[in-house]
Amino acid sequence: LAQIFLVLKKKQFEKVQLSEMNF
C-alpha cells in the first residue's frame, strides 16, 4: 500500500517538474 502511494507521489512530482519546465 505504501509503495503504491510512493509511486503516485513520484508521478505527481514528475508532472509538476514538467509543468515547471514548460514555463
Sequence and secondary structure as in RCSB ss.txt:
>XXXX:A:sequence
LAQIFLVLKKKQFEKVQLSEMNF
>XXXX:A:secstr
 HHHHHHHHHHHHHHHHHHHHH 
